[in-house]
Amino acid sequence: MKTLSHLLFVFMLLIILTACSAANPTNNTTSFPTQSSGSVPETEEWERPPTVTARPSSTPSLSATADQTQTAIYQDNAAAQSAQSAEQTVIAQYPRICRNSYASPNYSPNKLWLEELCYSEADQSLILTLSNKDTQVLWKLNYRDYVDFMPNGGMSVVYWSNDGGYAYFNSYLATSGGYCFMGGNVSNHGTGLFRVDLDSGSTSTILPSKENFAGYGFSCSPTGRRLVYEPYSLGVKVLDLKTGQLLSMSSAGEFSEAGGYLWSSDGLQFAYSTVLSVVGGIGNYSIRVADSQSADEQIIFESPEDCFAARAWAEDNILTIERFDKNYDRTLIEYDLNSNKVISESTATPHP
């Protein structure tokens, strides 16, 4: 009897366990809505504007004595974050394919065009892109198409035409140093100079790239009519970009290299610096003023040791010149081009 009761108890227990198992299976799975994971084409990924998440701001706690330095740092950081956010809002209006630009974005004077330089994995080359926020047109310029070698260099827009129809861009090498009149940016020299038609995207060569790494110093006039340039050791030339007429300056004295061009506001005259390399590496320097129509020029200053650089050309024809001695200490000179006289000379802050 005890055995029968035990068997009945076991039987009923099995029925209960079986029912529980059917109601609550041990290998439950939770289902999620399915989502397409199709691959995104690389071009679509490149053109998508980056998403930037701003860092949360925080309010600095003040000590018993206010820390003005800490407050200033916080204000600077807050201003920097605000400026970065504003920049991203602006840049998002332009079509882009550069993921990581090599420099801060640059804009045309009318703000219609954005210029960016980056490396393209698809092209295996540096590319310069010009994109329009209104038409959403983007022109891609491949570094390989404008140089015959692939050293450490790049491309940059050096001048936007006043009518908004063209952008002039150079190819350049990454270099540093040089004479006092050599600027620290890439807007006034390069291994080649080219022009892109912003409507059609077609490009033309203004100054061809050279294989021997020798480049040009150059500058467009404020009116956009003329280009002054100097192919290394071959004299200063002025090209009329409208007519194609080419003038060679009537040199007032021998020199090896020229640069540091500064135009008058009407684009008819320009000042520039020269150096003549001599034995021992000591240069003979000068600064000159030339006429872009007659090709005549005159030497304003010259020195066996001191380097000159033209810095400003006022409307009243007062030329501001920096003079650097062998220790790189500076003297500022104001020169009246009407009377051909020095009107002031002062010692500037020594170069650090």
C-alpha positions in Angstrom: 0.0 0.0 0.0 2.9 2.3 0.9 4.6 1.4 -2.4 1.4 2.1 -4.4 0.9 5.5 -2.7 4.6 6.3 -3.4 4.1 5.4 -7.1 1.0 7.5 -7.4 2.9 10.5 -5.8 5.8 10.1 -8.3 3.3 9.9 -11.2 1.4 13.0 -10.1 4.8 14.9 -9.7 5.9 14.0 -13.2 2.6 15.3 -14.6 3.0 18.6 -12.8 6.7 19.0 -13.9 5.8 18.2 -17.5 3.1 20.9 -17.5 5.4 23.5 -16.0 8.0 22.6 -18.6 5.6 23.1 -21.4 4.4 26.4 -20.0 8.0 27.7 -19.4 10.6 26.2 -21.7 14.2 26.4 -20.3 15.7 27.7 -23.7 13.6 30.8 -24.1 14.9 33.3 -26.8 14.1 37.0 -27.0 13.3 38.1 -30.6 14.4 41.6 -31.9 13.1 43.4 -34.9 15.3 42.7 -37.9 17.4 45.5 -39.4 19.0 45.6 -42.8 22.8 45.6 -42.6 23.5 46.3 -46.3 27.0 47.9 -46.9 27.1 51.6 -47.6 29.1 52.7 -50.7 32.4 54.4 -49.9 31.5 57.5 -51.8 28.3 57.9 -49.9 30.2 57.5 -46.6 32.7 60.2 -47.7 30.1 62.7 -48.6 28.1 62.4 -45.4 28.8 65.4 -43.1 30.5 64.4 -39.9 28.4 64.3 -36.7 30.0 66.3 -33.9 28.8 65.8 -30.4 29.5 68.9 -28.2 31.1 68.2 -24.8 28.8 69.2 -21.9 29.8 72.5 -20.4 30.5 72.8 -16.7 30.4 75.7 -14.3 33.7 76.1 -12.4 33.4 76.2 -8.6 34.7 79.4 -7.1 37.1 79.3 -4.1 37.0 81.8 -1.3 39.4 84.0 -3.4 38.3 84.1 -7.0 41.0 82.5 -9.3 41.0 84.9 -12.2 43.4 82.7 -14.2 41.1 79.7 -13.9 38.1 81.8 -14.9 39.9 83.1 -17.9 40.9 79.6 -19.0 37.3 78.5 -18.6 36.1 81.4 -20.7 38.7 80.7 -23.3 37.6 77.0 -23.5 33.9 78.0 -23.6 34.7 80.4 -26.4 36.7 77.8 -28.3 33.9 75.3 -28.0 31.4 77.8 -29.2 33.6 78.8 -32.2 34.1 75.1 -33.1 30.4 74.5 -33.0 29.7 77.5 -35.2 32.4 76.3 -37.6 30.8 72.9 -37.9 27.5 74.5 -38.6 29.0 76.5 -41.4 31.0 73.6 -42.9 28.0 71.3 -42.9 26.5 73.4 -45.7 29.2 72.3 -48.2 29.5 68.9 -49.9 32.7 67.2 -48.7 34.7 64.1 -49.4 37.7 64.8 -47.1 37.5 62.8 -43.8 40.6 64.3 -42.2 41.7 67.7 -43.6 45.4 68.6 -43.3 44.6 72.2 -42.4 41.8 74.4 -41.2 39.1 74.8 -43.9 39.5 77.9 -46.1 36.7 79.8 -47.9 36.6 82.0 -51.0 36.1 85.7 -50.3 32.4 85.4 -51.2 32.0 82.3 -48.9 30.5 80.2 -51.7 33.5 77.8 -52.0 35.2 75.6 -49.4 38.8 74.5 -49.9 40.1 71.4 -48.2 43.3 69.3 -48.6 43.4 65.7 -47.6 44.7 62.2 -48.5 42.4 60.0 -50.6 42.7 56.3 -50.1 40.7 55.7 -53.3 43.1 57.8 -55.4 46.3 56.9 -53.4 47.2 60.6 -53.5 46.7 64.0 -52.0 43.6 65.8 -53.3 42.5 69.4 -53.2 38.7 69.8 -53.1 36.6 72.9 -53.9 33.0 72.6 -53.0 30.1 75.1 -53.5 27.4 75.4 -50.8 24.7 76.7 -53.2 25.1 74.3 -56.2 26.6 71.4 -54.1 29.2 71.0 -56.9 32.5 69.6 -55.7 35.7 69.6 -57.8 38.5 67.2 -56.9 42.1 68.0 -57.9 44.6 65.2 -57.7 48.1 66.1 -56.7 49.5 63.4 -59.1 48.1 65.4 -62.0 50.1 68.5 -61.2 53.5 67.3 -60.2 56.1 65.1 -61.7 57.3 63.8 -58.4 55.8 62.9 -55.0 57.8 64.5 -52.3 56.5 66.0 -49.1 54.2 68.7 -50.4 50.7 69.7 -51.2 48.3 72.1 -53.1 46.6 75.3 -52.0 44.4 78.0 -53.5 46.5 81.2 -53.6 44.0 83.5 -55.3 40.3 83.7 -56.1 39.5 85.8 -59.1 37.5 89.0 -58.4 34.6 87.8 -60.7 34.3 84.6 -58.8 34.9 82.5 -61.9 38.4 81.1 -61.2 40.6 79.8 -58.4 44.4 79.8 -58.8 46.1 77.0 -57.0 49.8 76.0 -56.6 51.7 72.8 -56.0 54.4 73.2 -53.3 57.0 71.4 -51.3 57.0 71.5 -47.5 60.1 73.7 -46.7 61.1 76.1 -44.1 63.6 78.9 -43.6 65.0 81.2 -46.3 65.6 84.9 -46.7 63.7 87.5 -44.7 61.4 88.3 -47.6 60.3 84.6 -47.9 56.9 84.3 -46.3 56.1 81.5 -43.9 53.0 80.4 -45.8 52.5 78.7 -49.2 50.5 81.5 -50.9 53.5 83.2 -52.6 55.6 80.4 -53.9 55.4 76.9 -55.4 56.7 74.4 -57.9 53.8 75.2 -60.2 50.7 77.4 -60.6 47.4 76.4 -62.1 43.9 77.8 -62.7 40.5 76.0 -62.3 37.3 77.2 -64.0 34.8 77.0 -61.1 31.9 76.6 -63.5 33.3 73.7 -65.6 36.0 72.3 -63.4 38.5 72.5 -66.3 42.1 73.4 -65.3 44.9 75.2 -67.2 48.6 75.6 -66.4 49.9 79.1 -65.7 53.4 78.2 -64.5 54.4 74.6 -65.3 55.8 72.3 -62.5 59.5 71.6 -62.7 61.3 68.3 -62.2 64.4 69.8 -60.5 62.5 71.0 -57.5 63.2 74.7 -58.5 60.0 76.7 -58.0 58.6 80.2 -58.4 57.9 83.1 -56.2 54.8 84.8 -57.4 51.9 87.2 -56.6 48.6 88.2 -58.2 47.8 91.9 -58.4 44.9 93.2 -56.3 42.8 93.7 -59.5 43.5 90.2 -60.7 44.8 91.5 -64.0 48.5 90.7 -63.6 50.8 88.0 -62.2 54.4 88.7 -61.2 56.7 85.8 -60.8 60.4 84.8 -60.9 61.5 81.4 -62.2 64.6 80.7 -60.1 67.6 82.8 -61.4 65.8 83.8 -64.6 64.6 87.3 -63.8 61.3 88.8 -62.8 58.4 88.6 -65.2 54.9 90.1 -65.3 52.1 88.2 -67.1 49.0 89.9 -68.2 46.3 87.3 -67.4 43.8 88.9 -69.7 45.9 89.4 -72.9 48.7 86.9 -72.3 51.4 89.6 -72.7 54.6 88.7 -70.9 57.1 91.4 -69.8 60.6 91.0 -68.4 61.7 93.6 -65.8 64.5 95.9 -66.9 66.7 94.8 -64.0 68.5 97.7 -62.2 71.1 95.3 -60.9 72.1 91.6 -60.9 70.5 89.2 -58.4 70.1 85.4 -57.8 66.7 85.2 -56.3 63.7 87.5 -55.9 60.5 87.4 -53.8 58.4 89.2 -51.2 56.2 90.9 -53.8 53.9 93.7 -52.6 51.5 95.5 -55.0 50.1 99.0 -55.0 46.4 99.1 -54.6 45.8 99.9 -58.3 47.9 96.8 -59.4 50.2 98.9 -61.6 53.3 98.9 -59.4 55.0 96.4 -57.1 57.9 96.3 -54.6 60.1 93.2 -54.2 63.3 92.0 -52.6 66.4 90.4 -54.1 69.5 88.7 -53.0 72.7 88.0 -54.9 74.6 84.9 -53.7 78.4 85.5 -53.4 81.4 83.4 -52.3 81.1 82.5 -48.6 77.3 82.5 -48.6 77.0 86.2 -47.7 74.3 87.9 -49.9 74.0 91.3 -51.4 70.4 92.5 -50.8 68.2 95.1 -52.3 64.6 96.2 -52.4 63.1 97.6 -55.6 59.9 99.2 -57.0 58.8 98.3 -60.5 56.2 99.4 -63.0 54.1 96.5 -64.3 53.4 98.3 -67.6 56.7 99.8 -68.6 58.9 97.2 -67.0 61.1 99.9 -65.5 62.3 99.6 -61.9 64.5 101.4 -59.4 66.5 100.2 -56.3 65.2 101.8 -53.1 67.8 100.3 -50.7 70.7 97.9 -51.0 73.2 96.4 -48.6 75.9 93.7 -48.5 74.5 92.2 -45.3 71.1 93.6 -44.4 68.0 92.0 -45.8 64.9 94.0 -46.8 61.2 93.2 -47.0 58.3 95.4 -48.1 55.4 95.2 -45.6 52.8 97.8 -46.5 51.9 100.2 -49.3 49.7 103.1 -48.2 47.3 105.0 -50.5 49.6 108.1 -50.3 52.5 106.1 -51.7 54.2 105.6 -48.4 56.1 102.3 -48.4 56.8 100.5 -45.1 60.0 98.4 -45.2 61.6 96.1 -42.7 65.3 96.0 -42.6 67.0 92.9 -40.9 70.6 93.0 -39.8 72.8 89.9 -39.5 71.4 89.3 -36.0 67.9 89.5 -37.4 67.1 92.6 -35.4 64.6 94.8 -37.2 64.4 98.4 -38.3 61.1 99.9 -39.6 61.5 102.4 -42.4 58.8 104.6 -44.0 59.8 105.6 -47.5 57.9 108.3 -49.6 57.8 107.1 -53.2 56.6 110.5 -54.4 59.7 112.3 -53.1 62.0 109.3 -52.9 63.0 110.1 -49.4 63.0 108.3 -46.0 60.4 110.0 -43.8 61.0 107.9 -40.6 63.2 105.2 -39.3 62.8 103.4 -36.0 64.2 100.3 -34.3 61.6 97.5 -34.0 61.3 94.9 -31.3 64.2 92.4 -31.7 63.4 89.1 -33.2 63.1 86.4 -30.5 
